């Protein structure tokens, strides 16, 4: 990240992905899930924060991981995130949006016989979302 970018408060996004990784699925929905996960990472991270995006293939599945340095999710709320539309954590109340991003990402993952996983170290410790799709 250049100093000018940091001064402007922009987020830095580190991408670790192969140039191509064929996956059978609905391209528009997969892009929607990716945009939603990255959008959440940007929204809930401090200005100038780092966001990591990693795409890797295992023998049977593809895993897209989006990590941030943001507000995190308390342990008592993480199980509800992405479970229903419009479910938002206490810490997200002052942010724009209706809380549908994780829910849509989960539906898209499940529509491709996959799953969405979430992990957080707790408040102010960031969040990691994993979208896993079988090959």
C-alpha positions in Angstrom: 0.0 0.0 0.0 1.5 3.4 -0.9 1.6 6.2 1.6 -0.9 8.2 -0.5 -3.4 5.4 -0.4 -3.0 5.1 3.4 -3.4 8.8 3.9 -6.6 8.8 1.9 -7.9 6.0 4.1 -8.4 3.5 1.3 -8.4 -0.2 2.1 -5.6 -2.3 0.8 -6.7 -5.6 -0.8 -4.2 -8.4 -1.0 -5.3 -11.1 -3.5 -3.7 -14.6 -3.6 -5.4 -16.5 -6.5 -4.5 -18.4 -9.6 -5.0 -16.7 -12.9 -7.8 -19.2 -13.7 -9.7 -21.8 -11.7 -12.6 -23.5 -13.5 -15.6 -24.1 -11.3 -19.0 -25.4 -12.5 -21.6 -22.9 -11.3 -23.5 -19.8 -11.9 -20.9 -17.1 -12.7 -23.3 -14.2 -11.8 -24.2 -15.7 -8.4 -20.6 -16.5 -7.6 -19.6 -12.9 -8.4 -22.5 -11.7 -6.3 -21.2 -13.7 -3.3 -17.6 -12.5 -3.8 -18.7 -8.8 -4.0 -20.9 -9.3 -0.9 -18.0 -10.8 1.1 -15.5 -8.2 0.0 -18.1 -5.4 0.5 -18.7 -6.6 4.1 -14.9 -6.7 4.8 -14.5 -3.1 3.5 -17.6 -1.8 5.3 -16.7 -3.3 8.7 -12.9 -2.5 8.6 -11.2 0.7 9.7 -10.2 3.2 7.1 -6.9 2.1 5.5 -7.4 -1.5 6.8 -6.0 -4.6 5.0 -8.3 -7.1 3.4 -7.1 -10.5 2.3 -8.7 -12.5 -0.5 -7.5 -16.0 -1.2 -8.7 -18.5 -3.7 -7.4 -22.0 -3.6 -8.4 -25.4 -4.9 -8.2 -28.6 -2.9 -8.7 -32.1 -4.4 -12.5 -31.9 -4.1 -13.4 -28.2 -3.5 -12.6 -24.6 -4.0 -12.2 -22.3 -1.1 -12.6 -18.5 -1.3 -11.4 -16.8 1.9 -12.0 -13.1 2.7 -10.3 -11.8 5.9 -10.4 -8.3 7.4 -9.1 -6.4 10.4 -12.5 -5.0 11.3 -15.0 -4.9 14.1 -15.2 -8.7 14.3 -18.2 -10.7 15.5 -18.7 -11.6 19.2 -18.6 -15.3 19.9 -22.3 -15.3 21.0 -23.4 -13.8 17.7 -21.3 -15.6 15.1 -23.6 -18.6 14.8 -26.6 -16.4 13.8 -24.7 -14.5 11.1 -25.7 -15.6 7.6 -28.5 -17.7 9.0 -31.4 -15.4 8.1 -31.9 -12.3 6.0 -31.6 -9.1 8.0 -29.8 -10.5 10.9 -27.1 -8.0 12.1 -24.9 -8.1 15.0 -25.0 -5.5 17.8 -21.8 -3.9 16.6 -23.1 -3.5 13.0 -26.1 -1.3 14.0 -24.4 2.0 13.0 -23.5 0.8 9.5 -25.4 1.1 6.3 -27.1 -1.9 4.7 -29.8 -4.4 5.7 -27.7 -7.3 6.7 -28.4 -9.5 3.7 -24.9 -10.0 2.4 -23.8 -13.0 4.4 -27.3 -14.6 4.0 -27.1 -14.3 0.2 -23.5 -15.6 0.2 -24.7 -18.6 2.2 -27.7 -19.2 -0.1 -25.4 -19.0 -3.1 -22.9 -21.5 -1.5 -25.7 -23.9 -0.7 -27.2 -23.5 -4.1 -23.8 -24.8 -5.4 -23.8 -27.7 -2.9 -21.3 -25.8 -0.8 -21.2 -23.9 2.5 -20.3 -20.6 4.1 -18.1 -20.6 7.2 -17.4 -17.6 9.5 -14.7 -17.1 12.1 -13.7 -14.2 14.3 -11.4 -13.7 17.2 -14.1 -11.5 18.7 -14.7 -7.8 19.0 -12.2 -5.7 17.1 -10.3 -8.8 16.0 -11.5 -9.1 12.4 -13.6 -11.7 10.6 -12.8 -14.4 8.1 -15.4 -15.7 5.7 -14.9 -18.9 3.8 -17.1 -19.8 0.8 -16.5 -23.4 -0.1 -17.8 -25.0 -3.3 -17.3 -28.6 -4.4 -15.5 -29.2 -7.7 
